[in-house]
């Protein structure tokens, strides 16, 4: 992958967002959720860095989320051009009603997304992350359920994120430091749990669908840090995860689009080890 042009996100900004919700790929996607509530955790699955990726997220036009589709993987050639992430409309970040109800179609859409996430055991591929300031970063990611993930950013970005199933470390290789957070306090847990029923295990505040995407928005409220959100977008045509957006309590979005997905190869277990000896740790663990 390695696109011709991409901007390096400021390390401090990346660490800050990750600290909140622990970046999701920002992949590095530094999420921004901060001490989130304790809700059931889903689990993921990683892959090998040089593995031949089979899935390509080709349907990522810039338009609002929508549309559902259960996941049946389709073989696709490796995609050399990164997709353009769909940036959500900031006006969508309005307080959700505690009386939100969903019709049968919305419940069915959420159930399909839940089934897709629950059936994943390993997943790897490439990602494009768009930060709150509009900067773009790229890299590779590996997921191994339950709870293990690794995000590696392309140079010159010095950030890497590793979860060993319990803790999430956001590492700055340039400064040789890392911040460590409980995985259970980050939105990544919804992607990394073994099984997940979005309607039962999370606070779903919106479900939309159109010809391109099915979108599910999960909200977490915390009396101390505020409200954060995670928007998951799945392709209508192939039922595969295309991207997610994390909104921090201040209303800033970090969007991560993924492509060249591979669910067949298991990653090296060493990818998910947090090095506490080499990198001094901070944060809450």
C-alpha positions as CSV (number, residue, x, y, z in Angstrom):
1,X,0.0,0.0,0.0
2,X,2.0,3.1,1.0
3,X,0.3,5.9,-0.8
4,X,2.3,8.6,-2.5
5,X,1.2,11.3,-0.1
6,X,0.0,11.3,3.5
7,X,0.4,13.7,6.4
8,X,1.9,12.7,9.7
9,X,-0.4,13.4,12.6
10,X,1.1,15.2,15.5
11,X,2.2,12.6,18.0
12,X,0.7,14.5,20.9
13,X,-2.7,14.7,19.2
14,X,-2.5,11.0,18.4
15,X,-1.7,10.1,22.0
16,X,-4.4,12.4,23.3
17,X,-7.1,10.9,21.2
18,X,-5.9,7.4,22.0
19,X,-6.0,8.2,25.6
20,X,-9.6,9.0,25.4
21,X,-11.0,6.1,23.6
22,X,-7.8,4.5,22.8
23,X,-7.5,5.1,19.3
24,X,-9.0,2.6,17.1
25,X,-6.7,2.5,14.2
26,X,-6.4,5.5,13.8
27,X,-5.8,3.0,13.5
28,X,-4.0,4.7,15.5
29,X,-7.1,6.1,15.1
30,X,-6.8,7.3,18.2
31,X,-10.1,7.1,19.6
32,X,-11.2,9.5,22.1
33,X,-13.5,8.1,24.5
34,X,-11.8,8.3,27.7
35,X,-12.9,6.3,30.7
36,X,-15.9,4.8,29.1
37,X,-18.6,2.8,30.9
38,X,-18.2,-0.9,31.5
39,X,-20.2,-2.6,28.8
40,X,-19.8,-6.1,27.3
41,X,-16.7,-6.4,25.2
42,X,-16.6,-7.8,21.7
43,X,-13.3,-9.4,20.4
44,X,-11.2,-9.3,17.1
45,X,-8.6,-11.2,15.2
46,X,-5.2,-10.1,13.6
47,X,-3.2,-11.2,10.5
48,X,0.3,-11.3,9.0
49,X,1.7,-8.0,7.8
50,X,2.8,-9.3,4.4
51,X,-0.2,-11.6,3.9
52,X,-2.0,-11.4,0.7
53,X,-5.1,-9.4,1.4
54,X,-8.3,-10.8,-0.1
55,X,-10.9,-8.1,0.6
56,X,-11.1,-4.7,-0.9
57,X,-13.3,-1.8,0.3
58,X,-14.1,-0.4,-3.1
59,X,-17.5,1.1,-2.3
60,X,-16.5,4.1,-0.2
61,X,-18.0,7.2,-2.0
62,X,-18.3,10.3,0.1
63,X,-21.9,10.1,1.2
64,X,-23.7,9.4,4.5
65,X,-23.8,5.9,6.0
66,X,-26.5,3.5,5.4
67,X,-27.4,0.1,4.1
68,X,-27.0,-3.3,5.6
69,X,-25.6,-6.6,4.5
70,X,-24.7,-9.7,6.3
71,X,-21.1,-10.7,5.7
72,X,-20.2,-13.2,3.1
73,X,-16.6,-12.5,2.1
74,X,-15.9,-12.0,-1.6
75,X,-12.4,-12.6,-3.0
76,X,-11.0,-9.4,-4.5
77,X,-7.6,-8.3,-5.9
78,X,-5.3,-6.3,-3.7
79,X,-6.3,-2.6,-3.7
80,X,-3.4,-0.3,-4.3
81,X,-5.2,3.0,-3.9
82,X,-6.5,3.7,-0.4
83,X,-10.2,4.5,-0.1
84,X,-11.4,7.9,0.8
85,X,-13.0,7.7,4.2
86,X,-16.6,8.9,4.5
87,X,-16.5,11.8,6.9
88,X,-19.7,12.0,9.0
89,X,-21.7,15.2,9.1
90,X,-20.8,17.0,12.3
91,X,-24.4,18.0,12.8
92,X,-25.3,14.4,13.6
93,X,-23.7,14.8,17.0
94,X,-26.8,15.8,18.8
95,X,-27.9,14.3,22.2
96,X,-29.8,11.0,21.7
97,X,-33.2,10.5,23.2
98,X,-33.2,8.0,26.0
99,X,-36.6,6.9,24.5
100,X,-35.1,6.0,21.1
101,X,-36.9,3.0,19.5
102,X,-36.1,0.9,16.4
103,X,-38.3,-0.7,13.9
104,X,-38.0,-4.3,12.6
105,X,-35.7,-3.3,9.7
106,X,-33.4,-1.4,12.0
107,X,-33.2,-4.3,14.4
108,X,-32.5,-6.7,11.6
109,X,-29.7,-4.5,10.3
110,X,-28.1,-4.3,13.7
111,X,-28.4,-8.0,14.1
112,X,-26.5,-8.6,10.8
113,X,-23.7,-6.3,11.9
114,X,-23.6,-8.1,15.2
115,X,-23.4,-11.5,13.5
116,X,-20.6,-10.2,11.2
117,X,-18.5,-9.0,14.1
118,X,-19.2,-12.1,16.1
119,X,-18.1,-14.4,13.3
120,X,-14.8,-12.7,12.9
121,X,-11.9,-14.4,14.6
122,X,-8.9,-12.8,12.8
123,X,-8.7,-9.8,10.5
124,X,-5.9,-7.9,8.9
125,X,-5.4,-5.3,6.2
126,X,-4.6,-1.7,5.5
127,X,-6.1,1.5,6.9
128,X,-6.5,5.2,6.3
129,X,-7.1,7.4,9.3
130,X,-8.5,10.9,9.2
131,X,-7.9,12.9,12.4
132,X,-9.9,15.7,13.9
133,X,-7.7,18.2,12.2
134,X,-8.2,16.6,8.8
135,X,-4.7,15.0,8.7
136,X,-4.4,11.6,7.1
137,X,-2.2,8.7,8.2
138,X,-2.0,5.2,6.8
139,X,-0.7,1.8,7.9
140,X,-1.4,-1.9,8.6
141,X,-3.5,-3.6,11.2
142,X,-3.9,-7.0,12.7
143,X,-6.7,-8.4,14.9
144,X,-6.9,-11.6,16.8
145,X,-9.9,-12.3,18.9
146,X,-10.5,-12.0,21.7
147,X,-9.1,-8.6,22.5
148,X,-5.8,-8.5,20.6
149,X,-5.0,-5.9,18.0
150,X,-2.0,-4.1,16.5
151,X,-2.0,-0.9,14.4
152,X,1.3,0.0,12.6
153,X,1.5,3.5,11.1
154,X,3.5,4.2,8.0
155,X,6.5,6.5,8.4
156,X,7.0,9.2,9.3
157,X,4.3,8.7,11.9
158,X,6.0,7.2,15.0
159,X,2.8,5.8,16.6
160,X,2.0,2.2,17.1
161,X,-0.9,0.7,19.1
162,X,-0.9,-2.8,20.6
163,X,-3.5,-4.6,22.7
164,X,-2.6,-7.9,24.4
165,X,-6.2,-8.7,25.3
166,X,-6.3,-6.8,28.6
167,X,-4.4,-3.5,28.0
168,X,-4.0,-1.1,25.1
169,X,-0.6,0.5,24.7
170,X,-0.2,3.6,22.5
171,X,3.5,3.7,21.7
172,X,5.7,6.6,20.4
173,X,8.7,4.9,18.9
174,X,10.4,8.3,18.3
175,X,10.2,9.3,22.0
176,X,10.5,5.6,23.2
177,X,7.5,6.0,25.5
178,X,4.0,4.5,25.7
179,X,0.7,5.1,27.4
180,X,-1.2,2.1,28.6
181,X,-5.0,2.0,29.1
182,X,-7.5,-0.8,30.1
183,X,-8.9,-2.2,26.9
184,X,-12.3,-2.3,28.6
185,X,-12.3,1.5,28.7
186,X,-11.9,1.9,25.0
187,X,-14.3,1.6,22.0
188,X,-12.0,-1.0,20.5
189,X,-13.6,-3.6,22.8
190,X,-16.7,-3.6,20.6
191,X,-14.6,-4.8,17.6
192,X,-12.4,-7.2,19.6
193,X,-14.9,-9.2,21.6
194,X,-15.7,-12.8,20.7
195,X,-19.4,-12.3,20.6
196,X,-21.5,-9.1,20.5
197,X,-25.1,-8.3,20.3
198,X,-25.2,-4.6,19.7
199,X,-28.8,-4.1,20.7
200,X,-28.3,-5.9,24.0
201,X,-24.7,-5.3,24.9
202,X,-24.3,-1.6,23.9
203,X,-26.3,1.6,23.9
204,X,-27.3,1.8,20.2
205,X,-28.7,5.3,19.5
206,X,-29.0,5.1,15.7
207,X,-29.3,2.6,12.9
208,X,-29.4,3.7,9.2
209,X,-29.1,1.9,5.9
210,X,-28.9,2.9,2.2
211,X,-27.6,1.3,-1.0
212,X,-24.0,1.7,0.2
213,X,-23.8,1.2,3.9
214,X,-25.4,0.1,7.1
215,X,-24.4,2.4,10.0
216,X,-24.8,1.6,13.7
217,X,-24.0,4.3,16.2
218,X,-23.1,3.3,19.8
219,X,-23.1,5.9,22.6
220,X,-21.4,5.8,26.0
221,X,-22.2,8.3,28.7
222,X,-19.9,9.0,31.6
223,X,-20.6,11.5,34.3
224,X,-16.9,12.5,34.6
225,X,-15.6,12.6,31.0
226,X,-18.8,13.1,29.1
227,X,-20.4,11.3,26.1
228,X,-18.5,9.5,23.4
229,X,-19.7,7.7,20.3
230,X,-18.6,4.9,18.0
231,X,-20.1,4.7,14.5
232,X,-19.6,1.4,12.7
233,X,-20.2,1.3,8.9
234,X,-20.6,-2.0,7.0
235,X,-20.9,-2.4,3.2
236,X,-24.4,-3.2,1.9
237,X,-23.1,-5.2,-1.0
238,X,-20.5,-7.4,0.7
239,X,-21.5,-7.1,4.4
240,X,-17.9,-6.3,5.3
241,X,-16.7,-3.7,7.8
242,X,-15.6,-0.6,5.9
243,X,-14.8,2.0,8.5
244,X,-15.6,3.4,11.9
245,X,-15.7,6.9,13.5
246,X,-15.0,7.7,17.1
247,X,-16.4,10.9,18.5
248,X,-14.8,12.1,21.7
249,X,-16.6,13.9,24.5
250,X,-15.6,17.3,23.0
251,X,-17.3,16.3,19.7
252,X,-14.1,15.7,17.7
253,X,-14.2,12.8,15.1
254,X,-11.5,10.3,14.2
255,X,-12.4,8.2,11.2
256,X,-10.6,5.0,10.1
257,X,-11.3,3.3,6.8
258,X,-10.0,-0.3,6.2
259,X,-9.4,-2.2,3.0
260,X,-7.5,-5.2,1.6
261,X,-9.0,-7.3,4.3
262,X,-7.9,-10.9,5.1
263,X,-9.7,-13.2,7.5
264,X,-7.8,-16.4,6.7
265,X,-4.3,-16.0,8.1
266,X,-3.4,-15.9,11.8
267,X,-0.9,-13.3,12.9
268,X,2.3,-14.0,14.8
269,X,1.4,-13.9,18.6
270,X,4.4,-11.7,19.1
271,X,2.6,-8.9,17.4
272,X,0.3,-8.5,20.4
273,X,2.9,-8.3,23.2
274,X,3.3,-5.0,25.0
275,X,7.0,-4.2,25.7
276,X,7.1,-2.8,29.2
277,X,10.9,-3.1,29.5
278,X,11.8,-1.0,26.4
279,X,9.1,1.6,26.6
280,X,8.3,3.4,29.9
281,X,4.6,3.4,30.5
282,X,2.1,6.0,31.6
283,X,-1.6,6.3,31.4
284,X,-4.1,4.3,33.4
285,X,-3.6,0.6,33.6
